[in-house]
Amino acid sequence: MKGLRYCIYVLTAAIHCYMLLVAAQTTHPSEVSALISIKGSLIDNMKHLNDWKWGDPCTSHWTGVFCNISDADGYLHVRELRFMNKNLSGSLSPELGQLSHLRILNFMWNNLTGSIPKEIGSITTLKLLLLNGNQLSGSLADELGNLSNLNRFQIDQNEISGEIPKSFANLKKIRHIHFNNNSLSGQIPHELSNLSTILHLLLDNNNLSGYLPPEFSVLADLAILQLDNNNFSGSEIPASYGNLSSLLKLSVRNCSLQGSIPDFSRIANLSYLDLSWNQLSGSIPQNKLSNNMTTIILSHNRLNGSIPKSFSLLPSLQKLSLENNFLNGSISTDIWQNKIFNTTSRLVIDLRNNSVSNISGAFEPPVNVTLRFQSNPICSSTSIRNIGKYCGPDFGADDDDPSYSTNPSGVCPIHACPTDNYYEYVPASPKPCFCASPLRIGYRLKSPSISYFDPLQAIIRVLCD
């Protein structure tokens, strides 16, 4: 009898081992079913998913499917779906929620429509949710706030509407929220101040309104806060934002903000500040900003008073844009004289349409410095040598140095280049009025931004008899 029980035990163990061996070579059945449904919701005109017809998803290496084995049940589980830039259309299937071991969901740069399924909120293992560059619409489901392990929530450049759910305050491990370039509306939830791990909060180019939450000042790790092109009419920039000790970039451009500019001098590594196209008033804070400061854009406001002398103490400054304000007094030449220029560095100072009446110091700007003074009393001065050079119409545009224009007016006919393939004049060509189709390269730049790129000029000449 004991021998029979022993045999049964051994047989049971053998069967169990066999089942584990079989499981180790197959994807969990529920995930296979989910993948089939996911494909059924997609339109794959380029046939990238043609191999999703035979074999096991994991062992047959279906396109875009990446797996690992679970010690708990011995099955292979889908840990990543990678479909970046596959020209996919259609919609996201609710069955995505059945991929309970998924860590990365990547559908960036496709043509997906429809809404983001609320079922994705049940994938508590998810770390990267990457859906930017599609045509997704609808509102954000409260359930997405259940993604407790999410590190990056990236849905920029879609058509998402509605309010930002307060439940997103539960994303306790989130580092990046990229919600820019959508149609989100309503007020920014102050509950987001609970996101103690957040590094990048990008909400620019939406329809947000209300006030800027002063509670954000507690976000000790926040490096980039970008809120451009929303409508916070009547709101002020909270003075508490001056306590954002890790901030590298603050951009709140064109948001109908009022009030004064806070003192940001306590932020040790701040390098980019853009508060332009608002209704800010009062004087510019005089305290010295970070030595890392490269870009200060305060144009198109109602600022008055003098230009801070502390701007002369910023060794990394590349752009100082103060045009279209009510600034007066003088500007110190120390702003550029105290800089050490190399062969590629540049400094652009734009003071157009103010009331600046004098320059203090020897006025001998180096070739690396671009000055724009027109529509200031200083342009009428007869005591400042060569001031007219910096008051002429050629400096009225917001572009970089006009010497890099692709259409040298007055030399070549304006419409002589072929319109197909976007032909342009090549100013550096030894052959006059030489037309070429430029090699165009798209850049997706990560913040913080760079004010100036040294131009890369590549000329391909084809000489024909």
C-alpha positions as CSV (number, residue, x, y, z in Angstrom):
1,M,0.0,0.0,0.0
2,K,2.9,2.3,0.9
3,G,4.5,1.5,-2.4
4,L,1.3,2.4,-4.3
5,R,1.1,5.8,-2.5
6,Y,4.7,6.4,-3.3
7,C,4.2,5.6,-6.9
8,I,1.2,8.0,-7.0
9,Y,3.3,10.7,-5.4
10,V,6.1,10.3,-7.9
11,L,3.7,10.2,-10.8
12,T,1.9,13.4,-9.5
13,A,5.3,15.2,-9.2
14,A,6.3,14.1,-12.6
15,I,3.0,15.3,-14.1
16,H,3.5,18.6,-12.3
17,C,7.0,19.0,-13.5
18,Y,5.9,18.2,-17.0
19,M,3.1,20.8,-16.8
20,L,5.6,23.4,-15.6
21,L,7.9,22.5,-18.4
22,V,5.1,22.9,-20.9
23,A,4.0,26.2,-19.3
24,A,7.6,27.5,-19.5
25,Q,7.4,27.2,-23.2
26,T,4.1,28.9,-23.7
27,T,2.5,32.3,-23.2
28,H,-0.3,32.4,-20.6
29,P,-3.6,31.6,-22.4
30,S,-5.4,34.7,-21.2
31,E,-2.7,36.9,-22.6
32,V,-2.7,35.1,-26.0
33,S,-6.4,35.8,-26.1
34,A,-5.8,39.5,-25.2
35,L,-3.2,39.9,-27.9
36,I,-5.6,38.6,-30.5
37,S,-8.2,41.1,-29.4
38,I,-5.6,43.9,-29.4
39,K,-4.7,43.1,-33.0
40,G,-8.3,43.0,-34.0
41,S,-8.7,46.7,-32.9
42,L,-5.7,47.8,-34.9
43,I,-5.5,48.6,-38.6
44,D,-2.1,47.5,-39.8
45,N,-1.7,48.8,-43.4
46,M,2.0,48.2,-43.5
47,K,1.6,44.5,-42.4
48,H,4.0,44.9,-39.5
49,L,1.9,42.3,-37.5
50,N,1.6,39.7,-40.2
51,D,3.5,37.2,-38.0
52,W,0.7,37.4,-35.4
53,K,-0.9,34.4,-37.1
54,W,1.1,31.4,-36.1
55,G,3.0,30.0,-33.2
56,D,3.2,31.2,-29.6
57,P,3.5,35.0,-29.2
58,C,6.5,34.8,-26.9
59,T,8.4,31.8,-28.3
60,S,7.7,32.7,-31.9
61,H,8.7,36.3,-31.2
62,W,5.7,38.1,-32.5
63,T,6.6,41.6,-33.7
64,G,6.6,44.1,-30.9
65,V,5.9,41.4,-28.2
66,F,8.6,40.9,-25.5
67,C,8.2,38.4,-22.7
68,N,9.7,36.9,-19.6
69,I,9.0,33.8,-17.5
70,S,7.2,33.9,-14.1
71,D,8.5,31.8,-11.3
72,A,5.0,31.8,-9.8
73,D,3.2,29.9,-12.5
74,G,5.9,28.9,-15.0
75,Y,4.2,30.7,-17.9
76,L,5.7,33.2,-20.2
77,H,4.1,36.7,-19.7
78,V,4.1,39.7,-21.9
79,R,6.2,42.4,-20.3
80,E,6.4,44.9,-23.2
81,L,4.4,45.9,-26.3
82,R,6.6,48.0,-28.6
83,F,4.9,49.5,-31.6
84,M,6.6,52.9,-32.0
85,N,6.2,54.5,-35.4
86,K,4.5,51.5,-37.1
87,N,1.9,53.5,-39.0
88,L,-0.8,51.7,-37.0
89,S,-4.4,53.1,-36.9
90,G,-7.6,51.8,-35.3
91,S,-8.0,51.9,-31.6
92,L,-6.6,50.6,-28.3
93,S,-8.4,47.5,-27.2
94,P,-9.8,47.2,-23.6
95,E,-8.2,43.8,-23.5
96,L,-4.9,45.5,-22.9
97,G,-6.0,45.4,-19.2
98,Q,-5.6,41.6,-19.3
99,L,-1.8,41.9,-19.7
100,S,-1.3,41.8,-16.0
101,H,2.5,41.6,-16.2
102,L,3.0,44.4,-18.7
103,R,5.7,47.0,-17.8
104,I,6.0,49.0,-21.0
105,L,3.1,50.0,-23.3
106,N,4.6,51.8,-26.3
107,F,2.4,53.0,-29.2
108,M,4.2,56.3,-29.8
109,W,3.9,58.0,-33.2
110,N,1.1,56.2,-34.9
111,N,-2.4,57.2,-36.0
112,L,-4.5,55.7,-33.3
113,T,-8.0,57.1,-32.6
114,G,-10.6,56.6,-29.9
115,S,-10.0,56.9,-26.2
116,I,-7.5,55.5,-23.8
117,P,-9.2,52.4,-22.3
118,K,-9.9,52.7,-18.5
119,E,-8.9,49.0,-18.3
120,I,-5.2,50.0,-18.6
121,G,-5.6,51.2,-15.1
122,S,-5.7,47.6,-13.8
123,I,-2.1,46.9,-15.0
124,T,-0.4,47.7,-11.7
125,T,2.9,46.5,-13.0
126,L,3.0,49.2,-15.7
127,K,6.0,51.5,-15.6
128,L,5.9,53.3,-19.0
129,L,2.7,54.4,-20.7
130,L,3.8,55.9,-24.0
131,L,1.0,57.0,-26.3
132,N,2.2,60.3,-27.6
133,G,1.9,61.4,-31.2
134,N,-1.4,59.8,-32.1
135,Q,-5.0,61.1,-32.6
136,L,-6.4,59.8,-29.3
137,S,-9.4,61.7,-28.0
138,G,-11.9,61.5,-25.1
139,S,-11.2,62.1,-21.5
140,L,-8.7,60.6,-19.1
141,A,-10.3,57.8,-17.0
142,D,-10.1,58.0,-13.2
143,E,-8.9,54.4,-13.2
144,L,-5.6,55.4,-14.7
145,G,-4.8,56.8,-11.3
146,N,-4.4,53.2,-10.1
147,L,-1.1,52.8,-11.9
148,S,0.9,52.9,-8.7
149,N,4.2,51.8,-10.3
150,L,4.0,54.2,-13.3
151,N,7.2,56.1,-14.0
152,R,6.3,57.9,-17.2
153,F,2.9,59.0,-18.4
154,Q,3.3,60.3,-21.9
155,I,0.2,61.2,-24.0
156,D,1.4,64.5,-25.6
157,Q,0.4,65.5,-29.1
158,N,-3.0,63.9,-29.1
159,E,-6.6,65.2,-28.9
160,I,-7.3,64.3,-25.3
161,S,-10.0,66.6,-23.7
162,G,-11.7,67.0,-20.3
163,E,-10.2,67.6,-16.9
164,I,-7.1,66.0,-15.3
165,P,-8.5,63.5,-12.8
166,K,-7.7,64.2,-9.2
167,S,-7.0,60.4,-8.9
168,F,-3.7,61.0,-10.6
169,A,-2.4,62.2,-7.3
170,N,-2.1,58.4,-6.5
171,L,0.7,58.0,-9.1
172,K,3.2,57.7,-6.3
173,K,6.2,56.7,-8.4
174,I,5.6,59.0,-11.3
175,R,8.6,60.9,-12.7
176,H,7.4,62.3,-16.0
177,I,3.9,63.6,-16.9
178,H,3.8,64.7,-20.5
179,F,0.3,65.9,-21.2
180,N,1.2,68.8,-23.5
181,N,-0.4,69.6,-26.9
182,N,-3.9,68.2,-26.2
183,S,-7.2,69.9,-25.4
184,L,-7.3,69.4,-21.6
185,S,-9.5,71.9,-19.8
186,G,-10.4,72.9,-16.3
187,Q,-8.1,73.8,-13.4
188,I,-4.9,72.0,-12.6
189,P,-5.7,69.8,-9.6
190,H,-3.8,71.0,-6.6
191,E,-3.8,67.4,-5.5
192,L,-0.9,66.9,-8.0
193,S,1.3,68.5,-5.4
194,N,1.3,65.0,-3.7
195,L,3.4,63.7,-6.6
196,S,6.6,63.9,-4.5
197,T,8.7,62.1,-7.1
198,I,7.8,64.2,-10.2
199,L,10.6,65.5,-12.3
200,H,8.8,66.8,-15.5
201,L,5.3,68.3,-15.5
202,L,4.5,69.4,-19.0
203,L,1.0,70.7,-19.5
204,D,1.6,73.4,-22.2
205,N,-0.7,73.9,-25.2
206,N,-4.0,72.9,-23.7
207,N,-7.1,74.8,-22.6
208,L,-6.4,74.8,-18.9
209,S,-7.7,77.7,-16.8
210,G,-8.1,78.7,-13.1
211,Y,-5.1,79.5,-11.0
212,L,-1.6,78.1,-10.7
213,P,-1.5,75.9,-7.6
214,P,0.8,77.4,-5.0
215,E,1.1,73.9,-3.5
216,F,3.5,72.9,-6.2
217,S,6.2,74.6,-4.2
218,V,6.5,71.4,-2.2
219,L,7.6,69.4,-5.2
220,A,11.3,69.1,-4.2
221,D,12.4,67.1,-7.3
222,L,10.5,69.1,-9.9
223,A,13.0,70.1,-12.6
224,I,10.8,71.2,-15.5
225,L,7.4,73.0,-15.2
226,Q,5.9,73.9,-18.6
227,L,2.5,75.5,-18.8
228,D,2.7,77.6,-22.0
229,N,-0.4,78.6,-24.0
230,N,-3.1,78.0,-21.5
231,N,-5.5,80.6,-20.1
232,F,-4.9,81.3,-16.4
233,S,-6.6,84.7,-16.7
234,G,-6.4,86.7,-13.5
235,S,-4.0,84.3,-11.9
236,E,-0.5,85.2,-10.6
237,I,2.7,83.2,-10.5
238,P,2.8,82.1,-6.9
239,A,5.7,83.6,-5.0
240,S,6.2,80.1,-3.5
241,Y,7.5,78.9,-6.9
242,G,10.7,80.6,-5.9
243,N,11.2,77.7,-3.5
244,L,11.3,75.0,-6.2
245,S,14.9,74.2,-5.4
246,S,15.5,71.6,-8.2
247,L,13.9,73.6,-11.0
248,L,15.9,73.8,-14.2
249,K,13.2,75.2,-16.5
250,L,10.1,77.3,-15.9
251,S,8.0,78.2,-18.9
252,V,4.6,79.9,-18.5
253,R,4.4,81.7,-21.8
254,N,1.1,83.2,-23.1
255,C,-1.1,82.3,-20.2
256,S,-2.8,85.7,-19.4
257,L,-1.0,85.9,-16.1
258,Q,-1.0,89.1,-14.0
259,G,0.9,90.4,-11.0
260,S,4.6,90.6,-10.5
261,I,7.6,88.3,-11.2
262,P,8.6,86.3,-8.1
263,D,12.2,86.2,-6.9
264,F,13.8,83.1,-8.4
265,S,17.3,83.8,-7.1
266,R,17.2,81.0,-4.5
267,I,16.9,78.3,-7.3
268,A,20.5,77.2,-7.6
269,N,20.4,75.5,-11.0
270,L,17.6,77.4,-12.9
271,S,18.7,77.8,-16.5
272,Y,15.6,78.7,-18.5
273,L,12.9,81.2,-17.7
274,D,10.1,82.2,-20.1
275,L,7.3,84.3,-18.8
276,S,6.6,86.2,-22.1
277,W,3.3,87.2,-23.6
278,N,1.5,87.7,-20.3
279,Q,0.3,90.8,-18.4
280,L,3.0,90.9,-15.8
281,S,3.7,94.3,-14.2
282,G,6.1,95.9,-11.8
283,S,9.9,95.7,-11.9
284,I,12.1,92.8,-12.6
285,P,13.6,91.4,-9.4
286,Q,17.1,92.7,-8.9
287,N,18.6,89.6,-7.1
288,K,21.1,87.6,-9.0
289,L,19.8,84.4,-10.8
290,S,21.7,81.1,-11.1
291,N,25.1,81.0,-12.9
292,N,23.5,78.3,-15.1
293,M,21.0,80.7,-16.6
294,T,21.1,80.6,-20.4
295,T,17.7,82.0,-21.3
296,I,15.6,84.8,-19.9
297,I,12.4,85.7,-21.9
298,L,10.2,88.3,-20.3
299,S,9.0,90.0,-23.5
300,H,5.5,91.2,-24.2
301,N,4.5,92.2,-20.7
302,R,3.9,95.4,-18.8
303,L,7.2,95.5,-16.9
304,N,8.7,98.8,-15.9
305,G,11.8,100.1,-14.0
306,S,15.4,99.4,-14.8
307,I,17.2,96.4,-16.3
308,P,18.8,94.6,-13.3
309,K,22.5,95.0,-13.0
310,S,22.7,91.4,-11.8
311,F,22.1,90.3,-15.4
312,S,25.8,91.3,-15.9
313,L,26.8,88.4,-13.5
314,L,25.3,85.6,-15.5
315,P,28.3,83.8,-17.3
316,S,26.2,81.3,-19.2
317,L,23.6,83.7,-20.6
318,Q,22.7,83.2,-24.3
319,K,19.4,85.1,-24.7
320,L,17.9,88.0,-22.9
321,S,14.6,88.9,-24.4
322,L,12.9,92.0,-22.8
323,E,11.2,93.6,-25.8
324,N,7.7,95.2,-25.7
325,N,7.7,96.4,-22.1
326,F,8.0,99.7,-20.3
327,L,11.6,99.4,-19.1
328,N,13.7,102.5,-18.8
329,G,17.0,103.8,-17.6
330,S,20.3,102.4,-19.0
331,I,21.7,99.0,-19.9
332,S,25.2,98.1,-18.8
333,T,27.7,96.8,-21.3
334,D,28.9,94.5,-18.5
335,I,26.2,92.1,-19.6
336,W,28.4,91.1,-22.6
337,Q,31.7,92.4,-21.5
338,N,31.8,90.0,-18.5
339,K,31.3,87.0,-20.7
340,I,34.0,84.8,-22.0
341,F,33.1,83.9,-25.6
342,N,34.4,80.9,-27.6
343,T,34.2,80.6,-31.3
344,T,30.6,79.3,-31.3
345,S,28.9,81.0,-28.3
346,R,26.5,83.8,-28.9
347,L,24.4,86.3,-26.9
348,V,21.2,87.9,-28.1
349,I,19.9,90.9,-26.2
350,D,16.5,92.2,-27.4
351,L,15.2,95.5,-25.9
352,R,12.9,96.6,-28.7
353,N,10.0,98.8,-27.9
354,N,11.0,100.0,-24.4
355,S,12.2,103.3,-23.0
356,V,15.9,102.6,-22.5
357,S,17.8,105.9,-22.9
358,N,21.4,105.2,-22.2
359,I,24.3,102.7,-22.2
360,S,26.7,102.5,-19.3
361,G,30.2,101.5,-20.2
362,A,32.3,101.4,-23.3
363,F,30.0,100.5,-26.2
364,E,32.1,98.0,-28.2
365,P,30.0,94.8,-28.5
366,P,31.9,91.8,-29.9
367,V,30.7,90.0,-33.1
368,N,29.2,87.2,-31.0
369,V,26.6,89.7,-29.5
370,T,23.4,90.6,-31.3
371,L,21.7,93.7,-30.0
372,R,18.2,94.9,-30.9
373,F,17.4,98.5,-29.7
374,Q,14.9,99.9,-32.1
375,S,12.0,102.0,-30.7
376,N,14.0,103.1,-27.7
377,P,15.1,106.7,-27.0
378,I,18.7,105.4,-27.1
379,C,18.4,105.1,-30.9
380,S,18.2,108.9,-31.1
381,S,21.5,109.4,-29.2
382,T,24.3,111.2,-31.0
383,S,26.9,110.5,-28.3
384,I,26.9,106.7,-28.7
385,R,29.1,105.6,-31.6
386,N,27.5,103.2,-34.2
387,I,24.2,102.9,-32.2
388,G,22.2,103.2,-35.5
389,K,23.6,99.8,-36.5
390,Y,21.5,98.2,-33.8
391,C,18.4,100.2,-34.4
392,G,17.7,99.4,-38.0
393,P,14.9,97.4,-39.5
394,D,17.0,94.3,-40.2
395,F,16.9,93.6,-36.5
396,G,13.1,93.7,-36.2
397,A,12.5,90.0,-36.7
398,D,12.5,87.4,-33.9
399,D,14.8,85.1,-36.0
400,D,18.5,84.6,-35.4
401,D,21.1,86.6,-37.2
402,P,19.5,87.6,-40.6
403,S,22.8,86.9,-42.3
404,Y,21.7,83.3,-42.4
405,S,18.6,84.0,-44.5
406,T,17.8,81.5,-47.2
407,N,16.5,84.1,-49.5
408,P,19.0,87.0,-50.1
409,S,16.4,89.6,-51.2
410,G,17.6,92.1,-53.8
411,V,20.1,89.6,-55.2
412,C,18.0,86.7,-56.5
413,P,14.4,86.6,-57.7
414,I,12.0,85.7,-54.8
415,H,10.1,82.9,-56.6
416,A,12.9,81.6,-58.9
417,C,13.5,78.4,-57.0
418,P,11.2,75.4,-57.9
419,T,8.3,75.1,-55.4
420,D,8.3,71.3,-55.5
421,N,10.5,69.6,-52.8
422,Y,10.8,72.9,-51.0
423,Y,13.8,74.2,-52.9
424,E,15.7,77.1,-51.3
425,Y,18.5,79.4,-52.1
426,V,22.0,78.5,-50.8
427,P,23.6,81.7,-49.6
428,A,27.0,80.2,-49.2
429,S,27.1,78.8,-52.7
430,P,29.8,80.3,-54.9
431,K,27.3,80.0,-57.8
432,P,24.9,83.0,-57.5
433,C,21.2,82.1,-56.9
434,F,22.0,78.4,-56.6
435,C,18.9,76.4,-55.6
436,A,18.9,73.2,-53.6
437,S,16.5,70.9,-51.8
438,P,17.7,70.8,-48.2
439,L,18.1,67.7,-46.2
440,R,15.5,68.1,-43.5
441,I,16.0,66.4,-40.1
442,G,13.4,66.3,-37.4
443,Y,14.5,66.8,-33.8
444,R,12.6,65.9,-30.7
445,L,14.3,68.0,-28.1
446,K,14.2,67.1,-24.4
447,S,14.0,70.0,-22.0
448,P,15.6,72.1,-20.8
449,S,15.8,74.0,-24.0
450,I,18.8,75.5,-25.8
451,S,18.6,79.1,-27.0
452,Y,21.0,78.9,-29.8
453,F,22.2,76.3,-32.3
454,D,25.4,77.1,-34.2
455,P,24.1,76.7,-37.9
456,L,25.2,73.5,-39.6
457,Q,25.5,74.3,-43.3
458,A,25.7,71.3,-45.6
459,I,25.8,72.1,-49.3
460,I,25.5,69.4,-52.0
461,R,26.3,70.8,-55.4
462,V,25.5,69.0,-58.6
463,L,27.2,70.6,-61.6
464,C,25.7,69.7,-64.9
465,D,27.0,70.6,-68.4
